[in-house]
Structure formats: structure tokens, C-alpha cells
Amino acid sequence: MWDSESESVGGRDYGNGVLTTSKHGVKTDGFEQRGQSWFVATDVPSDFLVQIGDVSFHLHKYPLLSRSGKMNRLIYESREVELSKIALDELPGGPEAFELAAKFCYGIAVDLTATNISGLRCAAEYLEMTEDLEEGNLIFKTEAFLSYVVLSSWRDSILVLKSCEKLSPWAENLQIVRRCSESIAWKACANPKGIRWQYTGKPPKVSSPSWKEMKDSSPSRNQQVPSDWWFEDVSILRIDHFVRVINAIKVKGMRFELLGASLTHYAVKWLPGFMKDGSGPVVDEGSNSSHSNSSGSSWKGGLHMVLAGTKDDPPPIHTKDQRMIVESLISIIPPQKDSVSCSFLLRLLKMANMLKVAPALVTELEKRVGMQFEQAALSDLLIPSYSKTESTYDVDLVQRLLEHFLVQEQTESSSPGRQSMYDGTQRGSNPNAKMRVARLVDSYLTEVSRDRNLSMTKFQVLAEALPESARTCDDGLYRAIDSYLKAHPTLSEHERKRLCRVMDCQKLSIDACLHAAQNERLPLRVVVQVLFSEQVKISNAIANNSLKEAGDTQYQPIVSNRNTLLEATPLSFQEGWATAKKDINTLKFELETVKTKYLELQNDMETLQRQFDKLVKPKHTSAWTSGWKKLSKMTKMTNLENHESGSQNIPNAEHTRKTPRRWRNSIS
């Protein structure tokens, strides 16, 4: 709004945002509304009717002809001699804008505000109210108010741009959208501490504040302004105007993480169900990443406080509008990596598939997700399948995301000096990223394996997509295979064997091996491979300890790789699992029985030895006593060798204590 003191523009004086004209064709006290009709309060009867939609205006020809070039043409070029009625349904701004224009023609004071200036400016252009007809006509005055008042205020620029949503293409052709977008961008990139326009959350006013009021309402020096103070204000804009503002801000050098956070804030506001928790992002001033709304929630600035009657929740939007929002957000995502989170990209991808967004944009978004795939969460990967396939989840989509990730990693590892096509920085191959992706894929396979409509081929292809070096332990893969076998009990023996080939038995932990050895769903050959791999591990550990104690540094494991393990595994197991399990349990029982009897015999032998030592004196040692002691000592050493590795050999016979041999006395 204009200052309370007169503002001189081009030699003309304007009052406090009120337009007046010095020439009056018809004296009037104002306009009166009766239902859907407007009448001029004057003694002269009206001779001209203007119809705009359902609203009619009963006016006089002379005030309109003196200031509107379009009215001149319509009246004088008409075939009717006395034209008394005309329809202007295409007038931008509708009846509200024409009411203000008509009041201006009658010399009635018009109060200009940020909410009516854009419609009045477009209506003046439509009515051709130029300087050729009258000096200081409506086009000149509305243009001066836009340039000197609106574009100088953050609040008014937002309000005018918001009002331009119903004025296309007039507002676009008159450069109102471009000028407001650049004004907003300039102010958003400026230092918030130096801003002197109203965004402090004070009670709204009907008209725009004066320069003095804007200066007084500026935040204090001690008040800390968060870097995301402008997010809520620009998020009230329609998506096409929001894109214009973001592109203008991007050109002026705004930090890419702030731009990404503003996109997240807009998506949360306008896309239903985008964030279940509903928390918007806020950018920490001391970091370069976006976080959940915490400190920024206490900042009550912006247009959500300025617009009277505006609710926090946006009105419901149609599927077509949602598709436009998703497509626009994809097109303006900053190219730098980590400008937006991987969770945001995956949720946007989910919305894109649901709304049938253009395939080219979906592919571009999938590549972007692949660039940050190691940051993904399992819950965001569980994207429903919106195609005609019977599977519940879109496994093909995750397969493509994994392929994009591997291509990106391969490109960076093969060309370490090459800059990334997205962020322009050198990343290099990261083995930890592959390991995180491997754990993520294993968890995803475990979840989707419960779907009975998931084909084994898709499961196997996704499990084998990663290189073997990405997994140091196959426990997660074993868990996924076991879950798939449990959900698909009708698989044949051959299909179960083929499914288990994606797993390396040597990479299973002890707990996984114990579970696999008793798993009835696994094929018999796989169980044997698991048991054999454990036996190989134990043998390698014993041999390794023995050779280390002997000082041999050239130790080689008995079975060094998976191929050797598979070759050493018997192939002639044709019996069913029930028989095999029974045999294994029988062998385990017999082994435990033998161990128990052995311990009992050893205890009895030690008891007899102690009793015999008490009865026989040491000086009357006989050959029987020596032989008994030898047997006892050899038994103990044999027991030690069975339970400990790397034990010393039994002492040679020449070092054994020798006793004089005596002949046994005959009893007979």
C-alpha cells in the first residue's frame, strides 16, 4: 500500500493506495448492489448494461467510453444503432475486477491492495484503459502500484502471485508472474537479518502495510531467523508458480540442500499420504542436510499467518493435479547428490507409479534413486505393484533400482578420476555401500518372499544381482530362502535345489548352520553341504592351529573355495528327507551313547588305579604293575589328544621308566 504521505511518480500524486480521477462524467455517491445486479447511485438513469457471468452492471456509456478503448470499439463498431447491452464474460478478474474498474471510471475512490491489484491490472489491459484516452489512466496507475509497492514487499509479492492463479494467461503475458517470482527469489536469498518486510507472524491487516509499518515490523536484531523461513510462504503457491519461484531462486545461487528441503516441504503439504507422520523438513543452519521439522516449527512467520481464513490443510486436489505436482517436482530436483533424501525420492517414485507419470520422468527418478540406493530404508522399498501382475510388490522396480546402483558404482570404479554426472564431485567406489545394499536386498527378499504370487525366477534374479563380494555372510539370504520355501510348499525337489544355489553354505554362521541342519524344507543335498562346510571349517581351524604352533606359515585350508566344496559333496542322495533325518538322529543318539559309556569306563579305570596303588607298595613293582601304569598313562594321553589339538606326542619307550622284569610265580 502507498505511504500515508503522498508519493510522487512521474509528476502525479497518489493518496494512500486510493485511485481517484479528476474528471467526472456523472456525479454519483457510489454503487448499490441489489441481488446479482449493481446500480449507480445517481439521479441520471442508466443507459448501458454490462453482463459478466451472472452479475449485471447498470451503468452509463459516457464514463466508460472516455476511459476504455475496448468499450469504444464495441459500441461504435456495433451494427446496432443504439447498443444498450454487452457481455464481457472473458474479462480477467471477473465481476470483482470490473466493479473496481467501473468505479474508477466514475471517479469513485478505489482502495488498492495486494489481493485485488493483479485482477485490476489485467482487467485494465483487457478494457484498454491506456494513456491515449486519459492521462493517468488505470493501466498506468495499477502498473505503478505493482512496481513501487508490491514488488518491494515480500508479503505482497506472495499474495499477488497467489492471486495470479485465476488470471492466466493475462498475468503471464503482462509479466506479473515473472516479476513477482524474481522479487520473491531475491528476498529469499537475501540475509534474513536485513529483511524489513512483514513475515514475523503479526496479526494480518486488510491492506498492505506502509513503509513505516514495514520498518517497524522488522525482526529484532537478537531474533534468530531460521534458514527455512520462506518454505511455508512459497508452499501456498500453485505448482507452476512454485516452479517459477524455485527456478529463480536456483539461478540466484541458493544452497542445493535448502532447495531440496523446500521441495520436500511442498510435497508433504500438497500430496496426500506422502508422509504418514506429516512432519515437514527443516534445514539446520549448521549442517548441509535436511531433517524433520523441529526447530523451524516454532517460527510462526509467513503467509499462513498473513492470509486470513486460510487453513493449514490444503484443499483436496484431483488426480490430474497430483500428477502435475509430481511431474513438476521431479523436473526441478537439484542435480546434486543428497540435495533430497533417498526416502523422499522413493516416496515420490511410489506416487509417480500410482499416478501414471510420464515414463521418461519415472526413468530419470529411478536413476536418481539408484545414485543414493545405499541410503534407502526397507519400508520405502515396499512399493505396491500398480501393473497387471499378480505380485503384491513391484519387484521389477527394485531390480531396476539395483541395476542403476551397480551401473553407477561400476562407472565410478572404472573411472576414478571421472566426475559424477549428477553432483560434479568425485566419489569413488565404496565397498561399504555395496554391503549395505546387500543387507537391504536380503531384508527386502525376506519381506516379499511371503507373497505366494512371487515367481521363483524374480526372486532368484534379484538375489543374484549383487556380486559375491558384496556379502560377507549369507545369513540374510538364507533367511529369505527359508521364508520363500515356507510360503511355497508345493515346490519340487529340483526347484528347491535351484533356489538354494544362490546361497553359499560356507558363508553361513554357526547359528544358521544349526538351523539349516534341522530344516525340513531344505533339500537333502543342501543339508549335506551345510554339514560338510562346517566339518571343513573345523578341520581347517584345527590344522591352522597345529601349523601355527609348528611355525609353518605356508598353511593352506583343506577346502579353500565354494567350487571345491561342491565337487567334494556326494551326488548320490536320492532318498527322501524323512529317511535322512531319521538316520541322522539315529547316528547322533548312538554317538551320545558311545560317549557316555566311554566316560563311565574311564571313571571305573581311574577308581581301580587308585585302589591298586594303595594296596601295592612302590618297591615291589612287578611287570603287571608297570604294564597297568603304562596302560593308564596311554589312556589318559589318548583322551587328551581327542579333546585338545596340538598336543605333544607320547614319550618314546626308551624314555619310559623301566622296571626289572620278574617271572610270574605259579600258583599250582
C-alpha positions in Angstrom: 0.0 0.0 0.0 1.1 3.5 -0.6 2.6 5.6 2.2 0.2 7.8 4.2 2.1 10.8 2.8 1.7 11.4 -1.0 4.1 9.5 -3.2 5.1 11.3 -6.5 5.5 9.0 -9.5 6.1 10.7 -12.9 4.8 14.0 -11.6 1.4 12.7 -10.4 0.3 12.4 -6.8 -1.4 9.4 -5.3 -3.1 9.1 -2.0 -2.9 6.2 0.5 -3.4 3.5 -2.1 -6.6 5.0 -3.3 -7.2 5.7 -7.0 -9.2 8.7 -8.0 -9.8 10.7 -11.2 -10.4 14.4 -11.5 -12.9 14.2 -14.3 -16.4 13.1 -13.6 -18.9 12.4 -16.3 -21.7 11.6 -14.0 -22.0 12.7 -10.4 -22.6 9.7 -8.1 -22.5 8.7 -4.5 -21.3 5.2 -5.2 -22.6 1.8 -6.3 -25.5 -0.1 -4.9 -25.9 -3.9 -5.1 -29.3 -5.5 -5.4 -29.0 -9.2 -5.6 -26.8 -10.0 -8.6 -27.1 -6.5 -10.0 -25.1 -3.3 -9.4 -26.7 0.2 -9.8 -25.1 3.6 -9.8 -26.4 5.9 -7.1 -27.3 8.9 -9.3 -30.3 10.8 -10.5 -29.5 10.1 -14.1 -31.0 6.8 -15.3 -28.6 4.2 -16.6 -28.4 3.6 -20.4 -26.0 0.8 -20.6 -25.9 -2.8 -19.2 -22.7 -4.8 -18.9 -23.2 -8.5 -18.2 -20.4 -10.5 -16.7 -21.4 -14.1 -15.9 -24.4 -13.9 -13.5 -23.7 -10.4 -12.4 -25.1 -7.3 -14.3 -23.9 -3.7 -14.1 -26.4 -0.9 -14.9 -24.1 2.0 -16.0 -23.8 4.9 -18.3 -22.0 5.0 -21.6 -20.0 8.2 -21.3 -17.8 7.3 -18.3 -16.9 4.0 -19.9 -16.3 5.4 -23.4 -14.0 8.2 -22.0 -11.6 5.7 -20.4 -11.9 2.3 -22.2 -10.7 1.8 -25.7 -12.4 -1.6 -25.9 -15.8 -0.1 -25.0 -15.3 2.5 -27.7 -14.8 -0.2 -30.3 -17.6 -2.4 -29.1 -20.1 0.4 -29.1 -19.1 2.3 -32.3 -18.4 -0.8 -34.4 -21.6 -2.5 -33.5 -24.3 -2.9 -36.1 -26.9 -1.8 -33.7 -27.5 2.0 -33.7 -28.3 2.2 -30.0 -26.3 -0.6 -28.3 -27.6 -0.8 -24.7 -26.3 -4.2 -23.6 -22.9 -6.0 -23.8 -21.5 -9.2 -22.4 -17.9 -9.4 -21.1 -17.6 -13.0 -19.9 -13.9 -13.2 -20.9 -12.8 -10.2 -18.8 -10.0 -11.3 -16.5 -10.7 -10.8 -12.8 -14.4 -11.3 -13.3 -17.1 -9.1 -11.8 -14.9 -8.0 -8.8 -12.3 -6.5 -11.1 -14.8 -4.9 -13.4 -16.6 -3.3 -10.3 -13.3 -1.6 -9.4 -12.6 -0.5 -13.0 -16.2 0.9 -13.3 -15.8 2.8 -10.0 -12.5 4.3 -11.3 -14.3 5.4 -14.5 -17.0 7.2 -12.3 -14.3 8.9 -10.2 -15.1 6.8 -7.1 -12.1 6.1 -4.8 -10.7 2.6 -5.3 -8.6 1.0 -2.5 -5.7 -0.9 -4.0 -4.5 -4.0 -2.1 -2.2 -6.9 -2.9 -5.2 -9.2 -3.3 -7.0 -7.1 -6.0 -4.2 -5.4 -7.9 -3.4 -8.2 -10.2 -7.0 -8.7 -11.3 -7.5 -5.0 -11.7 -4.3 -4.7 -13.7 -5.4 -7.5 -16.1 -8.9 -6.0 -16.4 -7.4 -2.6 -17.3 -5.4 -4.3 -20.0 -8.5 -6.1 -21.3 -10.5 -2.9 -21.3 -7.6 -1.0 -23.0 -7.6 1.8 -20.4 -4.4 3.4 -21.8 -2.9 6.9 -21.6 -4.2 7.7 -25.1 -7.7 8.2 -23.7 -6.8 9.9 -20.5 -3.6 10.8 -18.7 -3.2 8.8 -15.6 -5.5 6.1 -16.7 -6.0 2.7 -14.9 -3.2 0.8 -16.6 -0.6 3.4 -15.6 -1.7 3.6 -12.0 -2.0 -0.1 -11.4 1.4 -0.7 -13.0 2.9 2.0 -10.8 1.4 0.3 -7.7 2.8 -3.1 -8.7 6.3 -1.8 -9.4 6.8 0.6 -6.5 4.7 -1.1 -3.7 4.0 -4.8 -4.4 7.5 -5.8 -5.6 9.1 -4.1 -2.7 7.3 -6.3 -0.2 7.8 -10.0 0.5 4.2 -10.4 1.7 2.6 -8.5 -1.2 4.7 -10.4 -3.8 3.4 -13.7 -2.4 -0.2 -12.5 -2.3 -0.1 -11.1 -5.8 1.5 -14.2 -7.2 -1.1 -16.3 -5.4 -3.9 -14.2 -6.9 -2.5 -14.7 -10.4 -3.6 -18.3 -10.4 -7.0 -17.3 -11.8 -5.7 -14.8 -14.3 -3.8 -17.0 -16.8 -2.7 -16.2 -19.4 -3.1 -12.4 -18.8 -0.9 -12.3 -15.7 1.8 -14.3 -17.5 1.7 -12.1 -20.6 1.8 -8.9 -18.5 5.0 -10.3 -16.8 3.3 -10.1 -13.3 4.3 -13.8 -12.6 7.9 -13.3 -13.7 8.4 -10.1 -11.8 6.8 -11.5 -8.6 8.8 -14.7 -8.8 12.1 -12.8 -9.2 11.2 -10.5 -6.3 10.5 -13.5 -4.1 13.7 -15.2 -5.2 15.8 -12.1 -4.4 14.3 -11.8 -0.9 14.6 -15.5 -0.2 18.3 -15.4 -1.0 18.9 -12.2 0.9 20.2 -12.2 4.5 17.1 -12.7 6.7 18.6 -10.4 9.4 18.3 -7.5 7.0 14.8 -8.1 5.8 12.4 -5.3 6.6 9.1 -6.7 5.3 6.4 -8.3 7.3 6.8 -12.1 7.9 7.0 -12.1 11.7 3.6 -13.5 12.3 1.9 -10.4 13.4 -1.9 -10.1 13.0 -2.8 -9.6 9.4 -4.1 -6.3 8.0 -6.7 -5.7 5.4 -4.4 -3.5 3.2 -0.7 -3.6 2.6 1.4 -2.0 5.3 3.1 1.3 4.8 6.8 1.7 4.6 6.9 3.0 8.2 4.9 0.0 9.4 7.1 -2.4 7.4 10.2 -0.9 9.0 8.7 -1.1 12.5 7.6 -4.7 12.0 11.1 -5.9 11.1 12.5 -8.6 13.3 14.8 -7.5 16.1 18.5 -7.9 15.9 18.6 -10.5 18.6 15.9 -12.6 17.0 17.4 -15.6 15.1 15.7 -16.3 11.8 15.9 -19.9 10.6 17.2 -20.6 7.1 13.9 -22.2 6.1 11.7 -19.2 7.0 10.5 -18.9 3.4 9.3 -22.5 3.0 5.8 -22.2 4.2 5.2 -18.9 2.4 6.1 -20.2 -1.1 4.4 -23.6 -0.4 0.9 -21.9 -0.7 1.6 -21.2 -4.4 0.2 -23.3 -7.2 2.7 -25.8 -8.6 3.5 -23.9 -11.8 4.2 -20.7 -9.9 6.1 -22.6 -7.3 8.3 -24.0 -10.0 8.9 -20.4 -11.3 10.0 -19.3 -7.9 12.3 -22.3 -7.3 14.0 -21.8 -10.6 14.5 -18.2 -9.9 16.0 -19.0 -6.5 18.2 -21.6 -8.1 19.6 -19.1 -10.5 20.5 -16.7 -7.7 22.7 -19.3 -6.0 20.6 -20.7 -3.2 22.2 -23.8 -1.5 21.0 -27.0 -3.1 20.1 -28.6 0.3 17.8 -25.7 1.0 16.1 -26.1 -2.4 15.7 -29.8 -1.8 14.2 -29.2 1.6 11.7 -26.8 0.2 10.6 -29.4 -2.4 10.1 -31.9 0.4 8.0 -29.3 2.4 5.8 -28.7 -0.7 5.3 -32.4 -1.4 4.3 -33.0 2.2 1.8 -30.2 2.0 0.1 -31.0 -1.3 0.4 -34.7 -1.8 -2.0 -36.7 0.4 -0.3 -39.6 2.2 3.2 -38.6 1.1 4.4 -38.5 4.7 2.5 -40.6 7.2 3.8 -38.6 10.1 3.1 -35.3 8.4 6.3 -33.7 9.6 7.9 -31.3 7.2 11.6 -30.8 6.7 13.7 -28.0 8.1 17.3 -27.3 7.4 19.8 -26.9 10.2 21.8 -23.8 9.9 25.0 -25.6 10.9 24.7 -28.6 8.5 24.1 -29.3 4.9 21.4 -31.8 5.3 17.6 -31.8 5.7 15.9 -33.0 8.8 12.5 -33.4 10.2 10.6 -30.3 11.4 11.9 -29.5 14.8 13.3 -26.1 15.4 11.6 -24.5 12.5 8.1 -25.4 13.8 8.3 -22.6 16.3 8.7 -20.0 13.6 5.2 -18.6 13.0 6.1 -16.4 10.1 4.9 -16.5 6.5 1.7 -16.3 4.6 0.0 -18.9 6.7 -0.3 -16.1 9.3 -1.0 -13.4 6.7 -3.8 -14.9 4.7 -7.0 -14.5 6.8 -9.2 -17.6 6.8 -6.5 -19.8 5.2 -6.4 -23.3 6.8 -3.3 -25.3 7.4 -4.5 -28.2 5.3 -4.7 -27.5 1.6 -8.0 -28.2 -0.2 -8.3 -31.7 -1.8 -6.8 -31.9 -5.3 -7.7 -34.2 -8.1 -5.6 -37.0 -9.6 -4.7 -34.8 -12.6 -3.4 -32.1 -10.4 -1.4 -34.5 -8.2 0.2 -35.9 -11.4 1.2 -32.4 -12.4 2.7 -31.8 -9.0 4.7 -35.0 -9.1 6.0 -34.3 -12.6 6.9 -30.8 -11.7 8.8 -31.8 -8.6 10.8 -34.4 -10.5 11.8 -31.9 -13.1 13.2 -29.3 -10.5 15.0 -31.6 -8.1 18.6 -30.2 -7.7 21.1 -32.4 -9.6 23.5 -32.6 -6.6 23.5 -35.8 -4.7 22.0 -35.6 -1.2 20.0 -32.5 -2.1 17.0 -34.6 -1.2 16.8 -37.8 0.9 16.5 -41.2 -0.6 13.3 -41.7 1.3 11.8 -38.6 -0.4 12.8 -39.9 -3.8 11.3 -43.4 -3.2 8.0 -41.9 -1.9 7.9 -39.6 -4.9 8.6 -42.7 -7.1 5.7 -44.5 -5.4 3.4 -41.6 -6.2 4.7 -41.4 -9.8 3.9 -45.1 -10.4 0.5 -44.8 -8.8 -0.5 -41.7 -10.8 0.9 -43.0 -14.1 3.5 -40.2 -14.6 5.3 -39.9 -17.9 7.8 -42.8 -18.4 10.7 -40.5 -19.1 10.4 -38.8 -15.8 10.0 -42.1 -14.0 13.2 -43.4 -15.5 15.0 -40.3 -14.5 13.7 -40.6 -11.0 14.8 -44.3 -10.9 18.3 -43.3 -11.9 18.4 -40.7 -9.2 17.3 -43.3 -6.6 20.0 -45.6 -7.8 22.6 -43.0 -7.1 21.6 -42.9 -3.4 20.3 -46.5 -3.1 22.5 -47.4 -0.1 20.6 -44.8 1.9 17.2 -46.5 1.3 15.0 -47.9 4.0 13.1 -51.2 3.8 9.8 -49.6 4.4 10.2 -47.2 1.5 11.1 -50.1 -0.9 7.9 -51.9 -0.3 6.2 -50.3 -3.2 2.9 -51.9 -4.3 2.7 -53.2 -7.9 0.2 -51.0 -9.9 0.6 -53.0 -13.1 -1.5 -56.1 -14.1 1.0 -58.5 -12.5 -0.3 -60.7 -9.7 2.6 -60.0 -7.3 1.8 -57.7 -4.4 5.1 -55.7 -4.5 6.8 -54.2 -7.5 9.9 -56.4 -7.5 10.9 -55.4 -11.0 11.2 -51.8 -9.9 13.6 -52.7 -7.1 15.5 -54.8 -9.7 15.9 -51.7 -11.9 16.9 -49.5 -8.9 19.6 -52.1 -8.0 20.8 -52.1 -11.6 21.1 -48.3 -11.7 23.1 -48.5 -8.4 25.5 -51.1 -9.8 26.0 -49.2 -13.1 26.8 -46.1 -11.1 29.3 -48.0 -8.9 30.9 -49.6 -11.9 31.3 -46.3 -13.7 33.0 -44.7 -10.7 35.3 -47.7 -10.0 36.4 -48.0 -13.7 36.9 -44.2 -14.0 38.1 -43.0 -10.6 39.0 -39.6 -12.0 35.7 -39.1 -13.7 33.2 -36.7 -12.1 29.7 -37.7 -11.3 27.1 -36.8 -13.8 24.8 -35.6 -11.1 26.8 -33.9 -8.4 30.0 -33.0 -10.2 32.2 -34.5 -7.5 34.4 -37.5 -7.3 33.0 -40.3 -5.2 34.9 -43.4 -6.0 33.8 -47.0 -5.4 32.6 -47.6 -1.9 32.6 -51.3 -0.8 30.6 -50.4 2.4 27.8 -49.1 0.1 27.5 -52.5 -1.6 27.4 -54.3 1.7 24.6 -52.0 2.9 22.7 -52.6 -0.3 23.2 -56.4 0.1 21.7 -56.3 3.6 18.9 -54.2 2.3 18.2 -56.5 -0.6 18.2 -59.6 1.7 15.7 -57.9 4.0 13.6 -57.0 1.0 13.6 -60.5 -0.3 12.6 -61.8 3.1 9.6 -59.5 3.1 8.4 -60.1 -0.5 9.0 -63.9 -0.3 5.8 -64.3 1.7 3.9 -63.3 -1.4 2.7 -66.6 -2.9 2.4 -65.0 -6.3 6.0 -64.1 -6.5 7.8 -66.2 -9.1 11.0 -68.0 -8.2 12.7 -66.5 -11.2 12.2 -63.0 -10.0 13.4 -64.0 -6.5 16.5 -65.7 -7.9 17.4 -62.9 -10.3 17.2 -60.2 -7.6 19.2 -62.4 -5.2 22.0 -63.0 -7.7 22.1 -59.4 -9.0 24.8 -58.4 -6.5 28.4 -59.7 -6.8 29.6 -62.3 -4.3 32.0 -59.8 -2.7 29.0 -57.7 -1.5 28.0 -60.4 1.0 30.4 -61.5 3.7 27.7 -63.5 5.4 24.7 -65.2 3.7 22.5 -65.5 6.8 20.1 -62.9 5.4 19.9 -64.7 2.1 19.3 -68.0 3.9 16.5 -66.4 5.9 14.9 -65.1 2.7 15.2 -68.6 1.0 13.7 -70.3 4.0 10.8 -67.8 4.1 10.2 -68.4 0.3 10.2 -72.2 0.8 7.8 -71.8 3.7 5.4 -69.7 1.6 5.7 -72.0 -1.4 5.4 -75.6 -0.1 4.5 -77.0 -3.4 7.9 -76.5 -5.0 9.5 -79.6 -6.4 12.8 -81.0 -5.2 14.5 -79.7 -8.4 13.1 -76.2 -7.9 14.2 -76.1 -4.2 17.7 -77.2 -5.2 17.8 -74.5 -7.9 16.7 -71.8 -5.4 19.3 -72.8 -2.8 22.1 -72.4 -5.4 22.1 -68.6 -4.8 23.3 -69.2 -1.3 26.9 -70.0 -0.3 27.0 -72.6 2.5 30.5 -71.6 3.5 29.2 -68.0 4.4 26.7 -69.2 6.9 27.2 -68.6 10.6 27.1 -71.3 13.2 23.6 -70.5 14.2 22.4 -70.5 10.6 24.2 -73.9 10.0 22.5 -75.4 13.1 19.1 -74.2 11.8 19.8 -75.4 8.3 20.8 -78.9 9.5 17.4 -79.4 11.1 15.4 -77.5 8.4 13.0 -80.0 6.8 12.2 -77.5 3.9 15.8 -77.7 2.6 16.8 -80.3 0.0 18.9 -83.1 1.4 21.9 -82.2 -0.7 21.9 -78.6 0.7 21.8 -80.1 4.3 24.8 -82.3 3.4 26.6 -79.3 2.0 26.0 -77.3 5.2 27.3 -80.1 7.4 30.3 -80.7 5.2 31.1 -77.0 5.2 31.1 -77.0 9.0 33.3 -80.0 9.1 35.7 -78.3 6.7 35.7 -75.2 8.9 36.5 -77.3 12.0 39.3 -79.2 10.1 40.8 -76.0 8.8 40.8 -74.5 12.2 42.5 -77.5 13.8 45.1 -77.7 11.0 45.6 -73.9 11.2 46.3 -74.0 15.0 48.6 -77.0 14.6 50.6 -75.5 11.8 50.9 -72.2 13.6 52.3 -73.9 16.7 54.8 -75.7 14.4 55.8 -72.4 12.9 54.5 -73.2 9.4 53.5 -70.1 7.6 52.5 -71.8 4.4 49.2 -73.0 5.7 46.5 -73.8 3.2 42.9 -74.7 4.1 41.7 -78.2 3.3 38.9 -76.8 1.2 39.5 -73.2 0.0 36.6 -72.3 -2.1 33.0 -73.0 -2.8 33.6 -74.9 -6.1 35.8 -77.4 -4.3 33.2 -77.8 -1.6 30.6 -78.6 -4.3 32.8 -81.0 -6.0 33.6 -82.9 -2.8 29.9 -83.2 -1.9 28.3 -86.6 -2.8 25.8 -86.5 -5.5 24.1 -89.9 -4.9 21.5 -88.8 -2.4 18.1 -89.9 -3.8 16.3 -90.8 -0.6 13.6 -88.6 0.9 14.2 -86.1 3.7 12.2 -88.2 6.3 14.6 -91.2 6.0 17.6 -89.0 6.0 16.5 -87.1 9.1 15.8 -90.4 10.9 19.3 -91.7 10.0 20.9 -88.5 11.2 19.0 -88.7 14.5 20.0 -92.3 15.0 23.6 -91.6 14.4 23.5 -88.7 16.9 21.9 -91.0 19.5 24.5 -93.7 19.0 27.3 -91.2 19.2 26.0 -89.9 22.5 25.6 -93.4 23.9 29.2 -94.3 23.0 30.5 -91.1 24.6 28.6 -91.9 27.8 29.9 -95.5 28.0 33.4 -94.2 27.4 33.2 -91.8 30.2 31.9 -94.4 32.6 34.7 -96.8 31.7 37.3 -94.1 32.2 36.0 -93.3 35.6 36.0 -97.0 36.6 39.5 -97.4 35.4 40.7 -94.4 37.4 39.0 -95.8 40.5 40.7 -99.2 40.1 44.0 -97.5 39.6 43.7 -95.5 42.9 42.7 -98.7 44.8 45.6 -100.7 43.4 48.1 -98.0 44.2 47.1 -98.1 47.8 47.5 -101.9 48.1 50.8 -102.4 46.3 54.0 -100.8 47.6 56.2 -98.9 45.2 59.3 -101.1 45.9 57.5 -104.3 45.0 56.7 -103.2 41.5 56.1 -106.0 39.1 55.7 -106.3 35.4 52.0 -106.4 35.9 52.2 -103.1 37.8 54.3 -101.5 35.1 52.0 -102.6 32.4 49.0 -101.3 34.2 50.6 -97.9 34.7 51.6 -97.8 31.0 48.0 -98.6 30.0 46.6 -95.9 32.3 49.1 -93.3 31.1 48.4 -94.1 27.4 44.7 -94.0 28.0 45.0 -90.5 29.6 47.2 -89.3 26.7 44.8 -90.7 24.2 41.9 -88.8 25.8 44.0 -85.6 25.8 44.6 -86.0 22.1 41.0 -86.5 21.4 40.0 -83.2 23.2 42.9 -80.9 22.5 44.7 -80.1 19.2 48.4 -79.5 19.0 49.3 -81.9 21.9 52.7 -83.4 22.2 53.5 -86.9 21.1 53.6 -89.8 23.6 57.0 -90.2 25.1 59.2 -92.9 23.4 59.5 -96.2 25.0 63.2 -95.7 25.7 62.3 -92.7 28.0 59.7 -94.7 29.9 60.7 -95.8 33.4 61.8 -99.4 33.1 61.4 -101.9 35.9 63.2 -105.2 36.3 61.2 -108.0 34.7 60.2 -110.7 37.0 58.8 -114.1 36.2 55.3 -114.8 37.4 55.1 -117.3 40.2 53.0 -120.3 39.5 50.1 -120.9 41.9 49.7 -124.5 41.2 
